[in-house]
């Protein structure tokens, strides 16, 4: 698969605090951050049972692209669905600015990485183009052809 095809691939990206750390994520705080951006944003909180727990389904528009995702407070993490590496990098920028406390690291994986049992990888503190490159390298590591 060439670089342009890889860049257009869409998958779910999952972002979590590095093991042993927390973002202090709550549905109320995430909802407030999303509504600050767009008061008409789609947000739905699903109360779960003892096995599945609760989850928040939301929409977010970044760089003109409408995306959807899920968040969970237990285990703590935020995902973005059907995303390119570029859109995921834009989302990381928003997370760092509005959700993840300063100085707290995050990890990432993708749906394909999870299927291939790839471990979560640290989200590097680099420029957006280099972050996109890290995401594309992860996609290549999943063995996509």
C-alpha positions in Angstrom: 0.0 0.0 0.0 1.5 3.3 -0.9 1.7 6.4 1.3 -1.3 8.2 -0.2 -3.5 5.1 0.2 -2.3 4.7 3.8 -3.1 8.4 4.6 -6.7 7.9 3.4 -7.4 4.8 5.5 -10.0 5.3 8.2 -10.2 3.4 11.5 -10.9 3.9 15.1 -8.2 5.6 17.2 -8.3 5.0 21.0 -6.5 7.4 23.4 -5.9 6.5 27.0 -3.8 7.8 29.9 -0.4 6.2 30.3 -0.7 3.3 32.7 -0.8 4.4 36.3 -1.9 8.0 35.4 -5.3 9.6 35.0 -6.8 12.5 33.2 -9.5 13.0 35.8 -12.0 12.5 32.9 -15.7 12.9 33.7 -18.6 13.0 31.3 -19.6 16.4 32.6 -16.1 17.9 31.9 -15.9 16.4 28.4 -19.4 17.5 27.6 -18.6 21.0 28.7 -15.5 21.1 26.5 -17.4 19.8 23.5 -20.2 22.3 24.0 -17.7 25.2 24.3 -16.7 24.4 20.7 -20.2 24.0 19.4 -23.3 24.4 21.5 -25.2 22.1 19.0 -22.7 19.2 19.3 -24.2 15.7 19.5 -23.7 14.1 22.9 -25.3 11.1 24.4 -24.4 9.3 27.7 -25.4 5.7 27.9 -25.7 4.2 31.3 -24.5 0.7 31.3 -24.8 -2.3 33.6 -22.2 -3.9 35.8 -20.4 -5.6 32.9 -20.4 -2.9 30.2 -20.4 0.2 32.3 -21.4 3.6 31.0 -20.1 5.4 27.8 -20.5 8.8 26.2 -21.1 9.0 22.4 -20.3 12.4 21.0 -19.7 14.3 17.8 -16.9 16.8 17.1 -16.0 18.9 14.1 -12.2 19.5 13.6 -10.8 21.2 10.6 -14.2 21.1 8.9 -14.5 17.3 9.3 -17.4 15.9 11.3 -16.3 12.9 13.5 -17.8 10.8 16.1 -16.4 9.0 19.1 -16.9 7.4 22.4 -15.5 8.1 25.9 -15.4 6.0 29.0 -14.4 7.0 32.5 -13.8 3.4 33.6 -11.5 2.3 32.0 -10.6 5.9 31.2 -10.2 6.7 27.5 -11.5 8.5 24.4 -11.9 7.2 20.9 -12.5 8.7 17.6 -14.3 6.6 15.0 -13.7 6.3 11.2 -10.7 8.6 11.3 -7.7 9.2 9.1 -4.3 9.7 10.7 -4.5 13.4 9.9 -7.9 13.8 11.7 -6.6 11.7 14.6 -3.6 14.1 14.9 -6.0 17.1 14.9 -8.0 15.3 17.6 -4.9 14.8 19.7 -4.2 18.5 19.5 -7.6 19.3 20.8 -7.3 16.7 23.6 -4.0 18.1 24.7 -5.4 21.6 24.7 -8.8 20.9 26.4 -8.9 17.5 28.0 -5.6 16.0 29.0 -4.0 17.8 32.0 -0.6 19.4 31.2 2.3 17.1 31.8 0.2 13.9 31.6 1.0 11.5 28.8 -1.3 9.5 26.7 -1.2 6.4 24.6 -2.9 5.3 21.5 -4.0 2.3 19.5 -6.3 1.6 16.6 -9.0 -0.9 15.9 -6.5 -2.7 13.6 -3.8 -2.5 16.2 -6.0 -4.0 18.8 -7.0 -6.8 16.4 -3.3 -7.6 15.8 -2.6 -7.4 19.6 -0.2 -4.5 19.2 0.5 -2.8 22.5 -0.7 0.7 23.2 2.0 3.2 22.1 2.9 6.6 23.7 1.5 9.6 21.7 4.7 11.5 21.0 5.1 15.1 21.8 5.9 16.2 18.3 4.6 18.5 15.6 1.4 17.5 13.9 3.1 16.2 10.7 5.4 14.0 12.8 2.4 12.8 14.8 0.6 11.8 11.5 3.8 10.0 10.5 3.7 8.1 13.8 0.1 7.1 13.3 0.9 6.0 9.7 3.8 3.9 11.0 1.4 2.2 13.4 -1.0 1.4 10.6 1.9 -0.1 8.6 2.8 -2.2 11.7 -0.6 -3.8 11.7 0.3 -5.5 8.4 -2.3 -3.8 6.2 -1.8 -4.7 2.6 
